[in-house]
Amino acid sequence: MTRANPQRPVVTTALHDARLQAVETAVTKTGARTLLDLGCGAGDLLLRLALLPGLTRLTGIDIDLPSLRAAQARLADLPPETRAKVQLAQASMTVAHPNLRGYDCACLVETIEHLPLGDLNRLERALFADMRPGHVIVTTPNAEFNPVLGVPSHRFRHPGHHFEWDRARFAGWAEGVAARHGYTVTCHAIGEAHPALGGASQMAVFAPLG
């Protein structure tokens, strides 16, 4: 079924802050020293994580050049020693990049839903089969929560979304990816959880087996 796009995306500033905090906490728990932000946009996550003393190298990639320019401009406000830890590149997350192999952690924050469903297999091969970070953290909207946000059933939260999954669909995808590539995965709610509908967003944390 074709879904109509809304006039504008739903504004959820408090949710965005909760999402970034949840990802920061998850990254810290991994003990990562190097981090890859796929679909980094204007750098909301990168700028936050660059301030963590435990991280020594952070790389953000995005296909959108204006977003990367905005991120670069924001990096200029960081102290020089912090700014030096961060690099940005225009690149697709669905293509394997040999120079991005071996990061301790990779984050995909509200990005997979911006991909056509047919591109998810490409993302899986590029990230989990080729670049193989130690941990992977993925967040995506929880479609079950949309009525709480006032999103009509015939719309997505954002005009750029190609899909929005409920908790069972997201967990099934995450468990399949983990099983195919030698990871374990746990799923978590983000934001204040509704007793029946879960959190506004959902997060999967992939960790290496053993």
NUROFI-356811 format. One record per atom (N, C-alpha, C): residue in one letter; z, y, x. Coordinates in pm, whole numbers, padded with zeros to 5 digits, always signed. Atoms other than C-alpha are relative to their C-alpha. Layout:
N
AZYX/...
***
This chain:
210
M+00000-00119+00085/M+00000+00000+00000/M+00000+00124+00088/T+00006-00125-00075/T-00089+00344+00131/T+00113+00091-00044/R-00112-00089+00031/R+00207+00579+00150/R-00039+00144+00027/A+00028-00143-00019/A+00177+00951+00105/A+00093+00058+00104/N-00083-00067-00098/N+00302+01169+00384/N+00078+00113-00065/P-00074-00113+00054/P+00578+01418+00302/P-00052+00130+00058/Q+00040-00130-00050/Q+00523+01789+00348/Q+00055+00023+00140/R-00063-00021-00130/R+00759+01782+00645/R+00097-00115+00023/P-00096+00106-00025/P+00990+01533+00819/P+00138+00035-00054/V-00138-00021+00042/V+01343+01485+00692/V+00081+00049+00119/V-00080-00057-00108/V+01581+01696+00901/V+00137-00069+00000/T-00127+00072-00010/T+01878+01490+01019/T+00062+00029+00136/T-00053-00040-00129/T+02032+01684+01304/T+00126-00077+00036/A-00122+00075-00028/A+02370+01515+01272/A-00033-00144+00036/L+00041+00137-00032/L+02200+01176+01272/L-00061-00007+00139/H+00062-00001-00133/H+01997+01269+01579/H+00108+00003+00108/D-00110-00005-00095/D+02316+01358+01763/D+00072-00134+00007/A-00067+00131+00002/A+02479+01031+01652/A-00085-00105+00070/R+00091+00095-00064/R+02173+00840+01768/R+00004+00014+00152/L-00004-00022-00144/L+02174+00999+02112/L+00133-00046+00059/Q-00130+00045-00048/Q+02547+00933+02147/Q+00008-00152+00004/A-00002+00147+00002/A+02502+00568+02048/A-00080-00057+00116/V+00082+00049-00111/V+02225+00523+02304/V+00069+00028+00133/E-00073-00031-00124/E+02425+00701+02575/E+00113-00101+00024/T-00109+00097-00013/T+02720+00470+02509/T-00054-00136+00041/A+00059+00130-00033/A+02497+00163+02520/A-00052-00003+00143/V+00050-00008-00138/V+02331+00277+02844/V+00116-00011+00098/T-00117+00003-00089/T+02670+00336+03005/T+00056-00140+00013/K-00053+00137-00003/K+02783-00014+02909/K-00084-00095+00083/T+00085+00088-00081/T+02485-00168+03087/T+00027+00016+00150/G-00020-00026-00143/G+02591-00014+03420/G-00128+00038+00072/A+00130-00032-00060/A+02232+00099+03477/A+00009+00115+00099/R+00016-00108-00097/R+02145+00311+03779/R-00137+00069-00016/T+00134-00055+00021/T+01777+00358+03694/T-00039-00020-00146/L+00028+00003+00144/L+01642+00435+03349/L-00140+00049-00029/L+00134-00033+00045/L+01304+00452+03180/L+00006+00037-00147/D+00001-00047+00139/D+01261+00655+02859/D-00144-00001-00048/L+00136+00017+00051/L+00949+00543+02672/L-00015+00081-00129/G+00012-00091+00113/G+00826+00806+02428/G+00108+00106+00007/C-00113-00090-00027/C+01059+01063+02579/C-00009+00132-00076/G+00015-00123+00075/G+00917+01352+02374/G+00039+00122+00082/A-00041-00125-00066/A+01071+01689+02460/A+00124-00018+00086/G-00104+00027-00099/G+01344+01521+02663/G+00143-00001-00051/D-00137-00003+00053/D+01644+01511+02427/D+00090-00103+00066/L-00082+00105-00061/L+01768+01180+02566/L+00009+00016+00151/L+00002-00012-00146/L+01662+01237+02926/L+00096+00108+00049/L-00088-00109-00045/L+01843+01569+02956/L+00146-00037-00016/R-00137+00043+00023/R+02157+01414+02814/R+00043-00103+00105/L-00037+00107-00092/L+02150+01106+03035/L-00004+00045+00146/A+00007-00048-00139/A+02058+01300+03350/A+00134+00053+00048/L-00131-00053-00037/L+02410+01443+03343/L+00100-00110+00033/L-00090+00111-00031/L+02564+01096+03379/L-00003-00028+00149/P+00000+00020-00145/P+02675+01048+03741/P-00047-00139+00042/G+00039+00136-00037/G+02602+00675+03731/G-00148-00021+00011/L+00145+00014-00004/L+02230+00723+03680/L-00057+00081+00117/T+00054-00064-00119/T+02039+00802+03998/T-00149+00031-00009/R+00144-00024+00016/R+01675+00791+03879/R-00037-00022-00146/L+00042+00007+00140/L+01531+00862+03535/L-00146+00038-00009/T+00142-00027+00019/T+01166+00849+03432/T-00030+00004-00148/G+00043-00012+00138/G+01028+00970+03102/G-00151-00002-00010/I+00144+00000+00024/I+00680+00889+02976/I-00027+00030-00147/D+00043-00028+00137/D+00499+01014+02668/D-00150+00024+00006/I+00144-00022+00006/I+00139+01029+02558/I-00034+00144-00035/D+00022-00136+00051/D+00181+01381+02417/D+00029+00103+00107/L-00017-00094-00110/L+00123+01646+02682/L+00084+00122-00037/P-00087-00113+00035/P+00279+01941+02491/P+00148-00037+00000/S-00140+00043-00003/S+00600+01740+02449/S+00051-00009+00143/L-00040+00011-00140/L+00608+01667+02821/L+00018+00138+00063/R-00015-00136-00052/R+00557+02035+02900/R+00130+00062-00049/A-00127-00050+00053/A+00849+02120+02673/A+00117-00063+00075/A-00106+00067-00074/A+01063+01859+02850/A+00012+00057+00141/Q-00002-00056-00135/Q+00964+01998+03190/Q+00066+00138+00000/A-00061-00133+00008/A+01061+02349+03082/A+00151-00010-00019/R-00144+00017+00023/R+01400+02226+02962/R+00071-00052+00125/L-00059+00051-00123/L+01460+02042+03288/L+00034+00113+00096/A-00023-00113-00091/A+01443+02377+03466/A+00139+00058-00016/D-00134-00054+00024/D+01780+02463+03312/D+00110-00086+00062/L-00100+00089-00060/L+01955+02171+03484/L+00027+00041+00145/P-00026-00024-00141/P+02126+02201+03822/P-00104-00072+00087/P+00106+00060-00083/P+01883+02124+04108/P+00024-00147+00033/E-00027+00139-00037/E+02060+01800+04207/E-00017-00094-00119/T+00023+00081+00120/T+02042+01676+03848/T-00148-00007-00032/R+00143-00006+00027/R+01684+01788+03797/R-00078-00092+00094/A+00071+00082-00099/A+01581+01599+04111/A-00001-00148-00036/K-00006+00141+00038/K+01677+01269+03948/K-00106-00038-00103/V+00085+00023+00117/V+01420+01308+03668/V-00147+00022+00035/Q+00144-00018-00012/Q+01046+01256+03671/Q-00065-00028-00135/L+00072+00013+00125/L+00796+01284+03385/L-00144-00039+00028/A+00140+00040-00017/A+00453+01130+03338/A-00064-00018-00137/Q+00076+00024+00122/Q+00185+01126+03071/Q-00056-00142+00008/A+00042+00139-00002/A+00131+00760+02991/A+00030-00064-00135/S-00020+00075+00124/S+00112+00512+02705/S+00105-00108+00020/M-00101+00104-00008/M+00404+00281+02633/M-00057-00138-00030/T+00059+00130+00033/T+00164+00006+02523/T-00085-00056+00115/V+00075+00043-00118/V+00006-00024+02869/V+00099-00027+00113/A-00089+00033-00111/A+00178-00197+03161/A-00027+00094+00118/H+00010-00089-00116/H+00248+00033+03457/H+00076-00066+00116/P-00068+00073-00108/P+00320-00163+03778/P+00107+00082+00072/N-00099-00083-00070/N+00506+00134+03931/N+00126+00024-00083/L-00118-00014+00086/L+00749+00124+03638/L+00073-00133-00019/R-00068+00129+00009/R+00859-00234+03693/R+00141+00010+00060/G-00129+00021-00063/G+01218-00326+03762/G+00106+00103-00027/Y-00107-00094+00034/Y+01415-00044+03599/Y+00120-00077-00057/D-00120+00064+00052/D+01772-00129+03510/D+00006+00003-00152/C-00007-00015+00145/C+01733-00005+03154/C-00119+00081-00048/A+00105-00077+00066/A+01455+00115+02924/A+00046+00035-00140/C-00039-00046+00133/C+01511+00318+02607/C-00124+00038-00080/L+00104-00040+00095/L+01281+00356+02307/L+00072+00052-00124/V-00082-00061+00105/V+01451+00599+02070/V-00091+00056-00108/E+00081-00041+00114/E+01281+00633+01731/E-00147+00019+00041/T+00139-00007-00045/T+00941+00558+01885/T-00086-00112-00055/I+00088+00112+00038/I+00822+00213+01776/I-00065+00023-00134/E+00056-00022+00133/E+00769+00329+01418/E-00117+00098+00002/H+00115-00089-00015/H+00515+00582+01548/H-00124-00077+00048/L+00113+00083-00041/L+00294+00294+01666/L-00059-00073-00120/P+00056+00091+00099/P+00046+00115+01442/P+00057-00140+00023/L-00061+00133-00014/L+00184-00233+01372/L-00076-00087+00099/G+00080+00080-00093/G-00104-00382+01569/G+00030+00028+00145/D-00032-00035-00138/D+00021-00205+01882/D+00134-00057+00047/L-00130+00053-00041/L+00364-00371+01879/L-00014-00117+00096/N+00021+00110-00094/N+00227-00680+02051/N-00037+00053+00138/R+00034-00061-00129/R+00079-00458+02322/R+00124+00057+00068/L-00126-00051-00055/L+00413-00285+02366/L+00085-00114+00054/E-00080+00114-00043/E+00590-00619+02388/E-00050-00056+00133/R+00055+00055-00125/R+00355-00749+02657/R+00023+00096+00117/A-00013-00097-00108/A+00366-00427+02859/A+00145+00012+00047/L-00139-00028-00034/L+00742-00378+02845/L+00077-00126+00038/F-00085+00116-00020/F+00905-00718+02815/F-00062-00105+00092/A+00063+00101-00083/A+00647-00938+02989/A-00036+00052+00138/D+00047-00053-00128/D+00527-00706+03266/D+00104+00088+00070/M-00091-00092-00068/M+00767-00419+03341/M+00142-00055+00008/R-00123+00078-00001/R+01075-00629+03252/R+00124+00076+00050/P-00126-00066-00037/P+01365-00384+03269/P+00118-00094-00023/G-00117+00085+00015/G+01711-00535+03297/G+00053+00000-00142/H-00042-00015+00139/H+01817-00402+02957/H-00104+00086-00073/V+00087-00082+00084/V+01617-00253+02671/V+00080+00041-00123/I-00069-00053+00117/I+01759-00030+02397/I-00105+00063-00092/V+00099-00047+00096/V+01549+00030+02086/V+00072+00049-00125/T-00051-00047+00129/T+01638+00246+01786/T-00118+00028-00092/T+00103-00025+00100/T+01440+00283+01464/T+00068+00028-00133/P-00063-00025+00129/P+01507+00408+01110/P+00029-00130-00075/N-00032+00108+00092/N+01674+00172+00864/N-00054+00039-00137/A+00066-00038+00125/A+01448+00182+00558/A+00093-00011-00121/E-00093+00018+00113/E+01731+00065+00332/E+00081+00127-00028/F-00083-00121+00011/F+01913+00394+00396/F-00077+00119-00055/N+00082-00115+00038/N+01624+00617+00290/N+00044+00067-00131/P-00045-00068+00122/P+01752+00677-00068/P+00120+00093+00023/V-00116-00084-00029/V+02075+00819+00077/V-00045+00134+00058/L+00054-00122-00061/L+01867+01074+00268/L-00093+00075-00095/G+00087-00067+00096/G+01668+01163-00044/G-00147-00024+00025/V+00141+00031-00028/V+01346+01001+00082/V-00055-00084-00114/P+00057+00078+00111/P+01131+00886-00214/P-00056-00133+00049/S+00040+00135-00038/S+01030+00521-00216/S-00145-00008+00046/H+00141+00004-00039/H+00661+00608-00169/H-00026+00075+00131/R+00017-00075-00125/R+00724+00805+00153/R+00077-00065+00113/F-00081+00026-00118/F+00843+00750+00506/F+00078+00126+00033/R-00081-00116-00039/R+01096+00982+00670/R-00080+00107+00073/H+00076-00092-00085/H+00835+01139+00894/H-00148-00031-00019/P+00143+00025+00022/P+00459+01185+00847/P-00067-00079+00112/G+00058+00075-00111/G+00397+01025+01187/G+00039-00148+00004/H-00042+00140-00001/H+00558+00693+01098/H-00107-00090-00062/H+00091+00102+00053/H+00339+00387+01047/H+00074-00108-00078/F-00081+00097+00072/F+00623+00169+00921/F+00146+00041+00013/E-00145-00011-00010/E+00996+00169+00856/E+00057-00132-00051/W-00047+00135+00029/W+01186-00161+00857/W+00141+00000-00057/D-00139+00025+00038/D+01493-00285+00678/D+00069-00076+00113/R-00077+00061-00108/R+01767-00448+00881/R-00046-00142+00032/A+00042+00138-00023/A+01645-00804+00835/A-00132-00004+00077/R+00130-00001-00068/R+01290-00719+00945/R+00015+00043+00145/F-00022-00045-00137/F+01409-00531+01252/F+00068-00107+00082/A-00071+00105-00072/A+01651-00806+01351/A-00093-00117+00030/G+00093+00109-00023/G+01379-01067+01309/G-00097+00029+00112/W+00090-00039-00109/W+01141-00875+01532/W+00073-00005+00133/A-00075-00007-00126/A+01408-00815+01797/A+00035-00140+00050/E-00036+00136-00042/E+01519-01179+01799/E-00122-00076+00051/G+00122+00064-00047/G+01160-01297+01836/G-00039+00048+00139/V+00030-00055-00132/V+01096-01063+02129/V+00095-00055+00105/A-00100+00050-00095/A+01419-01170+02297/A-00025-00145+00036/A+00022+00142-00025/A+01343-01539+02259/A-00125-00024+00084/R+00125+00019-00074/R+00991-01502+02397/R+00008+00044+00145/H+00001-00062-00133/H+01094-01310+02708/H+00131-00016+00077/G-00120+00029-00079/G+01433-01440+02818/G+00108+00104-00006/Y-00108-00095+00021/Y+01670-01182+02673/Y+00091-00051-00112/T-00080+00008+00121/T+01960-01186+02433/T-00009+00135-00069/V+00007-00127+00071/V+01980-00918+02164/V+00111+00008-00103/T-00097-00029+00106/T+02245-00762+01943/T-00045+00125-00073/C+00042-00114+00081/C+02178-00520+01658/C+00123+00073-00053/H-00113-00085+00037/H+02402-00229+01559/H-00048+00109-00096/A+00027-00114+00086/A+02416+00039+01290/A+00027+00129+00077/I-00021-00132-00058/I+02389+00404+01394/I+00032+00097-00113/G-00044-00092+00103/G+02564+00674+01199/G+00103-00066-00090/E-00100+00053+00092/E+02822+00634+00928/E-00066-00100-00093/A+00068+00107+00073/A+02733+00303+00766/A+00038-00002-00147/H-00021+00023+00143/H+02692+00263+00392/H+00042-00146-00018/P-00048+00138+00012/P+02876-00050+00273/P-00108-00100-00039/A+00106+00092+00042/A+02560-00199+00122/A-00131+00022+00075/L+00131-00036-00055/L+02275-00019+00299/L-00003+00010+00152/G-00004-00010-00145/G+02391-00010+00662/G-00005+00143+00047/G+00007-00132-00059/G+02342+00285+00894/G-00135+00064-00022/A+00126-00071+00018/A+02074+00551+00876/A-00105-00046+00100/S+00087+00059-00101/S+01925+00416+01199/S+00062-00131+00046/Q-00047+00129-00051/Q+01957+00080+01369/Q-00042-00013+00146/M+00022+00010-00144/M+01973-00015+01735/M+00005-00146+00044/A+00000+00132-00062/A+01883-00333+01922/A+00023+00018+00150/V-00029-00004-00143/V+02029-00386+02270/V-00037-00136+00059/F+00047+00121-00066/F+01843-00644+02478/F+00067-00010+00137/A-00063+00024-00130/A+02023-00796+02777/A-00056-00128+00060/P+00056+00121-00062/P+01913-01059+03030/P+00085-00122-00033/L-00072+00125+00022/L+02006-01419+02960/L+00090-00030+00119/G-00092+00039-00106/G+02306-01539+03157/G+00077+00116+00056/
***
